[in-house]
Amino acid sequence: MARTAGDLLPKFTLSTKVGYFPGRDGGEHCLNPVRLRAAVERAADDLGREPDLVFLHNPEHSLRETTSHGRDMLAQACAALDNSVAKGLCAAWGVASWDPSPLLDLIDPTTPRPSVLMVRAGLLVGIGTLDAADALIKAWDLGNRTVWGMSPFGGSAGAPVWARIDPRVFLRDGSRFSRVQAAFRTAYHLPRVDSVAVGTDDPAHLGELVDALVGEFEERTIREYRGLLRDRSRDQPV
Ligand SMILES: NC(=O)c1ccc[n+]([C@@H]2O[C@H](COP(=O)([O-])OP(=O)(O)OC[C@H]3O[C@@H](n4cnc5c(N)ncnc54)[C@H](OP(=O)(O)O)[C@@H]3O)[C@@H](O)[C@H]2O)c1
């Protein structure tokens, strides 16, 4: 970005992630505070300016066991990012979690609190992950802090599942929107998030998604959908 559009960078809000490093099998997650701090410094160097927001990437990968050690590791990683903000290396920090469930037992009132939590969002997210995300938002008391959603199409808007469902039922005036737009807009309510990180290489696609932001949710349908997800998870054999 800095190489191709360095002059435009001041006009954007820039967010990036640390905690996933090049490794022997492609990449490895790591919560070592020294490595995290160095990665934040490097992001600022590469961009030529401090990022507005730096996420800790999927910390649950390094914290499979709910032990006091895991609790310390998470707290120290969060403290490293907190410290990066204090040193002016980035304006704010957050936690991005693909599976927030393991984090629930690892935070307490002493764990440094992120400014933003980013979790998976949209119609492909299961009830367990939705519930865990809501519980983490509450436990971290994020209140007026921000929650972001990510990966609203589960990585591909062309996956067969999107041809089988019509997400326009989730919007009040659904016929004004395409299915892709409706799926994107619905992601703001599953779970409830303020922003959605979506991937696209096509400016026209991005425009289509931005146009979807005026869509209004059918609250009742979203509630019913969550109820159906919950019923189905109860019916599934363990
Ligand atoms: N923490 C994690 O483990 C993790 C994992 C995955 C993703 N993420 C985060 O989530 C963000 C987005 O996830 P993602 O890129 O994997 O998946 P995604 O946003 O769910 O889907 C991206 C796909 O949707 C297509 N798309 C977007 N808008 C479209 C439109 N209007 N019409 C048709 N197709 C459209 C894109 O194709 P085109 O390029 O053709 O538009 C692209 O193939 C990432 O940038 C990352 O920040 C995090």
The ligand as a MOL file (V3000), in Angstrom:
LIG
                    3D

  0  0  0     0  0            999 V3000
M  V30 BEGIN CTAB
M  V30 COUNTS 48 52 0 0 0
M  V30 BEGIN ATOM
M  V30 1 N -8.7600 -13.9850 11.7970 0
M  V30 2 C -8.8920 -14.8530 10.8310 0
M  V30 3 O -8.5940 -16.0380 10.9830 0
M  V30 4 C -9.4720 -14.4090 9.5200 0
M  V30 5 C -9.7490 -15.3550 8.5340 0
M  V30 6 C -10.3490 -14.9170 7.3380 0
M  V30 7 C -10.6270 -13.5680 7.1690 0
M  V30 8 N -10.3200 -12.6610 8.1390 0 CHG=1
M  V30 9 C -10.6250 -11.2250 7.9910 0
M  V30 10 O -11.8280 -11.0330 7.2780 0
M  V30 11 C -11.5980 -10.2020 6.1290 0
M  V30 12 C -12.4730 -10.6530 4.9900 0
M  V30 13 O -12.4450 -12.0630 4.8480 0
M  V30 14 P -12.2410 -12.8170 3.4630 0
M  V30 15 O -11.6850 -11.8860 2.4400 0
M  V30 16 O -11.5040 -14.0600 3.7420 0 CHG=-1
M  V30 17 O -13.6890 -13.3080 3.1000 0
M  V30 18 P -15.0700 -12.5650 2.7410 0
M  V30 19 O -14.9550 -11.0940 2.9610 0
M  V30 20 O -16.1110 -13.3320 3.4520 0
M  V30 21 O -15.2330 -12.8760 1.1800 0
M  V30 22 C -14.3960 -12.3340 0.2140 0
M  V30 23 C -14.9260 -12.7850 -1.1370 0
M  V30 24 O -16.1920 -12.1650 -1.3890 0
M  V30 25 C -16.2090 -11.6740 -2.7070 0
M  V30 26 N -17.0570 -10.4780 -2.7880 0
M  V30 27 C -17.0010 -9.3860 -1.9760 0
M  V30 28 N -17.9350 -8.4850 -2.3740 0
M  V30 29 C -18.5820 -9.0190 -3.4270 0
M  V30 30 C -19.6430 -8.5690 -4.2570 0
M  V30 31 N -20.2310 -7.3710 -4.0730 0
M  V30 32 N -20.0720 -9.3770 -5.2570 0
M  V30 33 C -19.4970 -10.5780 -5.4580 0
M  V30 34 N -18.4820 -11.0690 -4.6950 0
M  V30 35 C -18.0300 -10.2850 -3.6900 0
M  V30 36 C -14.7780 -11.3660 -3.0740 0
M  V30 37 O -14.5910 -11.5320 -4.4390 0
M  V30 38 P -14.0460 -10.2950 -5.3480 0
M  V30 39 O -12.6160 -10.0780 -4.9680 0
M  V30 40 O -14.2630 -10.7580 -6.7500 0
M  V30 41 O -14.9130 -9.0980 -5.0160 0
M  V30 42 C -13.9860 -12.4030 -2.2640 0
M  V30 43 O -13.7390 -13.5550 -3.0270 0
M  V30 44 C -10.1060 -10.3390 5.8560 0
M  V30 45 O -9.6020 -9.2310 5.2070 0
M  V30 46 C -9.5530 -10.5050 7.2610 0
M  V30 47 O -9.3900 -9.2370 7.8640 0
M  V30 48 C -9.7400 -13.0720 9.3100 0
M  V30 END ATOM
M  V30 BEGIN BOND
M  V30 1 1 1 2
M  V30 2 2 2 3
M  V30 3 1 2 4
M  V30 4 1 4 5
M  V30 5 2 4 48
M  V30 6 2 5 6
M  V30 7 1 6 7
M  V30 8 2 7 8
M  V30 9 1 8 9
M  V30 10 1 8 48
M  V30 11 1 9 10
M  V30 12 1 9 46
M  V30 13 1 10 11
M  V30 14 1 11 12
M  V30 15 1 11 44
M  V30 16 1 12 13
M  V30 17 1 13 14
M  V30 18 2 14 15
M  V30 19 1 14 16
M  V30 20 1 14 17
M  V30 21 1 17 18
M  V30 22 2 18 19
M  V30 23 1 18 20
M  V30 24 1 18 21
M  V30 25 1 21 22
M  V30 26 1 22 23
M  V30 27 1 23 24
M  V30 28 1 23 42
M  V30 29 1 24 25
M  V30 30 1 25 26
M  V30 31 1 25 36
M  V30 32 1 26 27
M  V30 33 1 26 35
M  V30 34 2 27 28
M  V30 35 1 28 29
M  V30 36 1 29 30
M  V30 37 2 29 35
M  V30 38 1 30 31
M  V30 39 2 30 32
M  V30 40 1 32 33
M  V30 41 2 33 34
M  V30 42 1 34 35
M  V30 43 1 36 37
M  V30 44 1 36 42
M  V30 45 1 37 38
M  V30 46 2 38 39
M  V30 47 1 38 40
M  V30 48 1 38 41
M  V30 49 1 42 43
M  V30 50 1 44 45
M  V30 51 1 44 46
M  V30 52 1 46 47
M  V30 END BOND
M  V30 END CTAB
M  END
